[in-house]
Amino acid sequence: MTAVTHGVDTGVLRALLAAGHAPALTEAASAPPDAALAEAGIVDLHRLKGGYSREMWSFDAVTRDGAVHPLILCADSAAGVVGAGGQTLGRPAEAALLHTLHAAGLPVPDAVASGDGAQGGPGGELGRPYLVMERCSGTAAIGPLHRDPWYVEHRAELAAWFAATLAAIHGADVPADILGGRPDPARVAGRELARWSGELRATPQAQTAVLDRALAWLAANPPPPPTRVTLLHGDYRTGNILHGHGDGGPSGLRTVLDWEMAHVGDPLEDLAWAQLVCWRVGTGRVGGLVDLARWPELYGAAAGWEPDLAALRWWEVLGSVKMACLVWRAAEGVTAPAERALLERLFADLGTELDRRLLPPDRRPVGPRPAAAPRPERPVRPERKPGLAEPPGRPRTDGEQR
């Protein structure tokens, strides 16, 4: 009997694999590529909890030689929070990027198959864009990074890997046919500001006074152009990195996932995104790993250049606006009260961080202060008679204590 899970069955998966390019599977099989993939056995198919932009299934493909290949299917959801167009890669482009980076030796899963989901084309059986990639070992949970004793002991090593891997991503050579040509460095900041100003306008319920202030400050204080534009991950944070220890795999951070927001731009954009307040998980450390002041130093040592801290601040403000927009969209789409409460708290935290740390004080003029009423004369306290206890006074309020 054919197993069916959330509308994806084994027959559809075989068709998806057969339609794509799968060097990792076909090299291990003696049959021609399409036949090997189309005849692969599909076992242990189950839905995973994915992000807010796509759905994910885990399964194993067993080729005729008995080899088991752990795989992940990522399929676009009906309404993703990132949106379409310049904010996200298509699945075929993401698959090509994964394969390129994997072949270059970066810690990235290889892509196995992809399609645009068009009727009659690759993925037409699924009806939406998809990619299939290797399933790597480890967990992306961020709690262990700041609670587990092993991670605490090795925090400096993990932080160094986190910085060095980002520097390696920025140094990767990606063909122009995947991400397009290199933009003019003088225009990348303005392009991203225009993009996310527009996305915020398209999400009017998310607009707040502090986000309006942030957009005004960004427009008035553009950063200098980067010396070079690079590949950007677009969502680089510890929550998108598989890690583990004591499970038979390499100990520490292992694999960088979720490349759907990759694009070309100023490397400070990624550096700033990684240090957003929502990824510090209440620790004050970037990704729960490294102090905020130390993070650009670590990256600079790995990349071979010193980040401009003023420009880094600009990108963190823009990243906060961008994340606030995405968090609000996600909150509007969830039904579980606890999950919505968490997202609303993240939205509030982003606004608080903008107001208290990132933006200059709000110096908008206020109206004239009304004249103070004359103070009544302080009554003369009666002299306390010997032997009588002084009556207790009124407790001071918090305001009076300050």
C-alpha positions as CSV (number, residue, x, y, z in Angstrom):
1,M,0.0,0.0,0.0
2,T,1.3,3.5,-0.8
3,A,1.9,5.6,2.2
4,V,0.5,9.1,2.0
5,T,1.6,12.0,4.3
6,H,0.1,15.4,4.0
7,G,-0.5,15.1,0.3
8,V,3.0,13.8,-0.6
9,D,3.2,10.1,-1.4
10,T,6.0,7.8,-2.5
11,G,5.0,7.9,-6.1
12,V,5.2,11.7,-6.2
13,L,8.6,11.6,-4.5
14,R,10.0,9.1,-7.1
15,A,8.8,11.4,-9.9
16,L,10.4,14.4,-8.2
17,L,13.7,12.6,-7.8
18,A,13.6,11.3,-11.4
19,A,12.9,14.8,-12.8
20,G,15.9,16.4,-11.0
21,H,19.7,15.9,-11.2
22,A,20.9,13.6,-8.5
23,P,24.7,12.9,-8.7
24,A,24.9,11.6,-5.2
25,L,22.3,9.0,-5.9
26,T,23.1,8.1,-9.5
27,E,26.8,7.6,-8.8
28,A,26.0,4.8,-6.4
29,A,23.6,3.1,-8.7
30,S,24.4,1.0,-11.7
31,A,21.3,1.9,-13.7
32,P,20.8,5.0,-15.8
33,P,20.0,8.1,-13.7
34,D,16.3,8.4,-14.2
35,A,15.7,4.6,-13.8
36,A,17.7,4.5,-10.6
37,L,15.8,7.4,-9.1
38,A,12.4,6.4,-10.3
39,E,12.8,2.9,-8.9
40,A,14.2,4.0,-5.5
41,G,12.3,2.7,-2.6
42,I,10.8,5.5,-0.4
43,V,10.7,4.7,3.4
44,D,10.1,6.5,6.6
45,L,8.3,9.4,5.0
46,H,7.1,11.9,7.6
47,R,6.3,15.7,7.9
48,L,8.8,17.9,9.8
49,K,8.0,21.1,11.5
50,G,9.4,23.7,9.1
51,G,9.6,27.4,9.0
52,Y,7.0,29.9,8.0
53,S,7.7,29.9,4.2
54,R,7.8,26.2,3.2
55,E,6.8,22.7,4.2
56,M,9.4,19.9,4.8
57,W,9.3,16.1,4.7
58,S,12.0,13.7,5.8
59,F,12.4,10.4,4.0
60,D,15.0,7.8,2.9
61,A,15.5,6.8,-0.7
62,V,16.8,3.2,-1.0
63,T,18.5,2.6,-4.4
64,R,18.7,-0.9,-6.1
65,D,22.2,-1.6,-4.6
66,G,20.7,-1.3,-1.1
67,A,22.2,2.1,-0.3
68,V,20.1,4.3,2.0
69,H,20.1,8.0,1.2
70,P,18.6,10.3,3.9
71,L,16.8,13.1,2.2
72,I,14.6,16.2,2.9
73,L,11.9,17.5,0.6
74,C,11.3,21.3,0.9
75,A,8.2,22.6,-0.9
76,D,6.9,26.1,-1.0
77,S,3.9,26.7,1.1
78,A,0.8,28.5,-0.2
79,A,1.7,31.8,1.6
80,G,5.2,32.3,2.9
81,V,6.1,35.1,5.2
82,V,9.1,36.2,3.1
83,G,7.1,36.7,-0.1
84,A,8.1,36.3,-3.7
85,G,10.4,38.2,-6.1
86,G,13.7,39.7,-4.9
87,Q,13.2,38.6,-1.3
88,T,13.7,34.9,-2.0
89,L,15.3,32.5,-4.4
90,G,13.3,30.1,-6.4
91,R,13.8,26.4,-5.5
92,P,15.8,25.5,-8.7
93,A,18.2,28.5,-8.0
94,E,18.5,27.5,-4.4
95,A,19.3,23.9,-5.4
96,A,22.0,25.1,-7.8
97,L,23.5,27.3,-5.1
98,L,23.6,24.4,-2.6
99,H,25.3,22.2,-5.1
100,T,27.9,24.8,-6.0
101,L,28.7,25.6,-2.3
102,H,28.8,21.9,-1.4
103,A,31.2,21.1,-4.2
104,A,33.4,24.0,-3.0
105,G,33.7,22.4,0.4
106,L,31.5,24.6,2.4
107,P,29.4,22.9,5.2
108,V,26.2,22.9,3.1
109,P,23.9,19.9,2.2
110,D,24.1,18.9,-1.5
111,A,20.9,19.3,-3.6
112,V,19.5,16.2,-5.1
113,A,16.6,17.4,-7.3
114,S,14.5,20.6,-7.8
115,G,11.7,22.0,-10.0
116,D,9.5,25.0,-10.4
117,G,6.3,22.9,-10.0
118,A,4.9,24.1,-13.3
119,Q,2.3,21.8,-15.0
120,G,4.1,19.4,-17.3
121,G,7.6,20.3,-15.9
122,P,9.8,19.2,-13.0
123,G,7.6,19.1,-9.9
124,G,4.4,19.3,-11.8
125,E,3.2,16.2,-9.8
126,L,3.6,18.3,-6.7
127,G,2.1,21.5,-8.2
128,R,4.5,23.9,-6.5
129,P,8.3,24.7,-6.4
130,Y,10.4,22.2,-4.5
131,L,13.9,21.0,-3.8
132,V,15.2,17.7,-2.4
133,M,18.5,17.8,-0.5
134,E,20.6,15.6,1.7
135,R,19.5,15.2,5.2
136,C,22.4,15.9,7.6
137,S,22.8,14.9,11.2
138,G,22.3,17.1,14.2
139,T,19.8,19.5,15.6
140,A,19.1,23.2,15.0
141,A,17.8,23.8,18.6
142,I,19.4,26.9,20.1
143,G,18.7,26.0,23.8
144,P,21.7,23.6,24.1
145,L,24.1,26.3,22.8
146,H,23.7,28.3,26.0
147,R,22.6,25.6,28.5
148,D,24.4,22.3,27.7
149,P,27.7,22.1,29.7
150,W,29.6,20.8,26.6
151,Y,28.6,23.8,24.5
152,V,29.3,26.2,27.3
153,E,32.8,24.7,27.7
154,H,33.5,24.9,23.9
155,R,31.8,28.2,23.4
156,A,34.9,30.0,22.1
157,E,35.5,27.3,19.5
158,L,31.9,27.4,18.3
159,A,32.0,31.2,18.0
160,A,35.2,31.0,16.0
161,W,33.5,28.4,13.6
162,F,30.4,30.6,13.4
163,A,32.5,33.6,12.3
164,A,34.9,31.7,10.0
165,T,32.1,30.0,8.2
166,L,30.3,33.3,7.5
167,A,33.6,34.7,6.2
168,A,34.0,31.6,3.9
169,I,30.4,32.1,2.6
170,H,31.2,35.7,1.7
171,G,34.4,34.5,-0.1
172,A,32.6,31.9,-2.2
173,D,32.5,32.2,-5.9
174,V,29.0,31.8,-7.3
175,P,28.2,31.8,-11.0
176,A,26.1,34.8,-12.1
177,D,23.4,32.6,-13.6
178,I,22.4,31.5,-10.1
179,L,22.1,34.9,-8.3
180,G,22.4,37.3,-11.2
181,G,25.1,39.9,-11.8
182,R,27.0,41.8,-9.1
183,P,25.1,45.0,-8.2
184,D,26.8,48.4,-8.0
185,P,28.2,48.6,-4.4
186,A,27.0,52.2,-4.1
187,R,23.4,51.0,-4.5
188,V,23.1,47.9,-2.4
189,A,22.1,49.7,0.8
190,G,19.5,51.9,-0.9
191,R,18.2,48.8,-2.7
192,E,17.6,46.9,0.5
193,L,16.2,49.9,2.3
194,A,13.7,50.4,-0.6
195,R,12.8,46.7,-0.6
196,W,12.0,46.5,3.1
197,S,10.4,49.9,3.3
198,G,8.0,48.6,0.7
199,E,7.5,45.3,2.5
200,L,6.7,47.1,5.7
201,R,4.2,49.3,3.8
202,A,2.6,46.2,2.5
203,T,2.2,45.0,6.1
204,P,0.4,48.1,7.6
205,Q,-0.6,46.3,10.8
206,A,3.1,46.0,11.7
207,Q,3.9,49.7,11.4
208,T,4.8,51.4,14.7
209,A,6.3,54.7,15.7
210,V,9.7,53.2,16.4
211,L,9.8,51.4,13.0
212,D,8.8,54.7,11.3
213,R,11.7,56.4,13.2
214,A,14.0,53.6,12.1
215,L,13.1,54.1,8.4
216,A,13.6,57.8,8.7
217,W,17.0,57.4,10.4
218,L,18.1,54.8,7.8
219,A,17.2,57.2,4.9
220,A,19.1,60.1,6.6
221,N,22.3,58.1,7.5
222,P,23.2,55.8,4.6
223,P,26.4,53.7,5.1
224,P,29.4,54.0,2.8
225,P,29.5,51.5,-0.1
226,P,31.2,48.2,0.7
227,T,34.6,47.7,-0.8
228,R,33.1,44.6,-2.5
229,V,29.8,42.8,-2.8
230,T,29.6,39.1,-1.9
231,L,27.3,36.2,-1.7
232,L,25.0,36.6,1.4
233,H,23.2,33.8,3.2
234,G,20.4,36.2,4.1
235,D,19.3,34.5,7.3
236,Y,22.6,33.5,9.0
237,R,22.0,32.6,12.6
238,T,22.6,29.7,14.9
239,G,19.0,28.6,14.5
240,N,19.8,27.7,10.9
241,I,22.9,25.6,11.7
242,L,22.8,21.9,12.6
243,H,25.0,21.0,15.5
244,G,25.6,18.1,17.9
245,H,28.0,16.2,20.1
246,G,28.1,12.7,21.4
247,D,25.8,11.3,18.7
248,G,28.4,9.8,16.4
249,G,28.8,12.8,14.2
250,P,31.4,15.6,14.5
251,S,31.1,17.6,17.7
252,G,30.1,21.2,17.3
253,L,28.5,23.3,14.6
254,R,28.1,21.3,11.4
255,T,25.9,22.4,8.5
256,V,24.4,25.7,7.4
257,L,20.7,25.4,6.3
258,D,17.9,27.5,4.8
259,W,19.4,29.4,1.9
260,E,16.1,30.7,0.4
261,M,16.9,34.3,1.2
262,A,20.5,34.2,-0.3
263,H,21.4,37.2,-2.5
264,V,24.4,39.4,-3.3
265,G,25.2,42.5,-1.3
266,D,27.2,44.1,1.5
267,P,28.7,41.4,3.8
268,L,27.8,43.6,6.8
269,E,24.2,42.8,6.2
270,D,24.8,39.1,7.2
271,L,27.1,40.1,10.1
272,A,24.4,42.4,11.5
273,W,21.6,39.9,10.9
274,A,23.4,37.3,13.0
275,Q,23.5,39.7,16.0
276,L,19.8,40.8,16.1
277,V,18.4,40.8,19.6
278,C,16.0,37.9,18.7
279,W,18.9,35.6,18.1
280,R,20.7,36.4,21.4
281,V,17.9,34.5,23.2
282,G,18.2,36.6,26.4
283,T,22.0,35.9,26.8
284,G,23.4,39.1,25.5
285,R,25.6,37.0,23.2
286,V,25.4,36.7,19.4
287,G,23.7,33.4,18.7
288,G,24.1,32.6,22.4
289,L,27.8,32.2,21.7
290,V,29.9,35.4,21.6
291,D,29.7,38.9,23.2
292,L,28.2,41.6,21.0
293,A,31.4,43.6,20.9
294,R,33.6,40.6,20.2
295,W,31.5,39.3,17.2
296,P,32.7,41.8,14.6
297,E,36.3,41.3,15.8
298,L,36.0,37.5,15.3
299,Y,34.5,37.9,11.9
300,G,37.1,40.5,10.9
301,A,40.0,38.2,11.9
302,A,38.5,35.4,9.8
303,A,37.7,37.6,6.8
304,G,40.9,39.6,6.8
305,W,39.3,43.1,7.1
306,E,37.9,45.2,9.9
307,P,34.1,45.9,9.8
308,D,33.0,49.5,9.9
309,L,31.0,49.6,13.2
310,A,28.9,52.6,12.2
311,A,27.9,50.8,9.0
312,L,27.3,47.6,10.9
313,R,24.8,49.6,13.1
314,W,23.0,50.8,10.0
315,W,22.6,47.2,8.8
316,E,21.4,46.1,12.2
317,V,18.7,48.8,12.2
318,L,17.6,47.7,8.8
319,G,17.7,44.0,9.8
320,S,15.5,44.8,12.8
321,V,12.9,46.5,10.6
322,K,13.0,43.5,8.2
323,M,12.7,41.0,11.0
324,A,9.9,42.9,12.6
325,C,8.0,42.7,9.3
326,L,8.6,39.0,8.9
327,V,7.7,38.2,12.6
328,W,4.4,40.1,12.3
329,R,3.5,38.2,9.2
330,A,4.3,34.9,10.9
331,A,2.2,35.9,13.9
332,E,-0.8,36.6,11.8
333,G,-0.5,33.2,10.2
334,V,-0.3,31.0,13.3
335,T,-3.2,29.6,15.3
336,A,-1.5,28.2,18.4
337,P,-1.8,30.9,21.1
338,A,1.6,30.1,22.7
339,E,3.4,30.4,19.3
340,R,1.6,33.7,18.5
341,A,2.6,35.0,22.0
342,L,6.2,34.1,21.3
343,L,6.2,35.9,18.0
344,E,4.5,39.0,19.4
345,R,7.2,39.1,22.2
346,L,9.9,38.9,19.5
347,F,8.2,41.8,17.7
348,A,8.2,43.8,20.9
349,D,11.8,43.0,21.6
350,L,12.9,44.2,18.2
351,G,11.1,47.5,18.8
352,T,12.7,47.9,22.3
353,E,16.2,47.2,21.0
354,L,15.7,49.9,18.3
355,D,14.4,52.4,20.8
356,R,16.9,51.8,23.6
357,R,20.2,50.8,21.8
358,L,20.2,51.3,18.1
359,L,18.4,54.6,17.4
360,P,19.3,58.0,18.7
361,P,16.9,59.4,21.3
362,D,13.5,60.6,20.0
363,R,14.0,64.4,20.1
364,R,10.6,65.4,18.6
365,P,9.5,68.8,20.0
366,V,6.8,68.7,22.6
367,G,4.4,71.4,23.6
368,P,5.1,73.9,26.4
369,R,5.0,72.3,29.9
370,P,2.0,73.7,31.9
371,A,2.9,75.9,34.8
372,A,3.4,74.0,38.0
373,A,0.8,74.6,40.7
374,P,2.1,76.4,43.8
375,R,3.2,74.0,46.5
376,P,1.3,74.1,49.7
377,E,3.2,75.0,52.7
378,R,4.6,72.0,54.5
379,P,2.8,71.6,57.8
380,V,4.8,71.9,60.9
381,R,5.3,68.5,62.4
382,P,4.2,68.3,66.0
383,E,6.9,67.6,68.5
384,R,6.9,63.9,69.5
385,K,6.3,63.4,73.2
386,P,8.7,61.2,75.1
387,G,7.5,57.6,75.3
388,L,5.2,57.7,72.3
389,A,6.2,55.7,69.1
390,E,6.2,57.7,65.9
391,P,3.3,56.6,63.7
392,P,4.3,54.7,60.5
393,G,4.7,56.8,57.4
394,R,3.1,56.1,54.0
395,P,5.3,53.8,52.0
396,R,7.1,55.5,49.1
397,T,6.1,54.6,45.6
398,D,8.7,53.4,43.1
399,G,8.7,56.8,41.5
400,E,9.6,58.4,44.8
401,Q,12.3,55.9,45.5
402,R,14.0,56.7,42.2
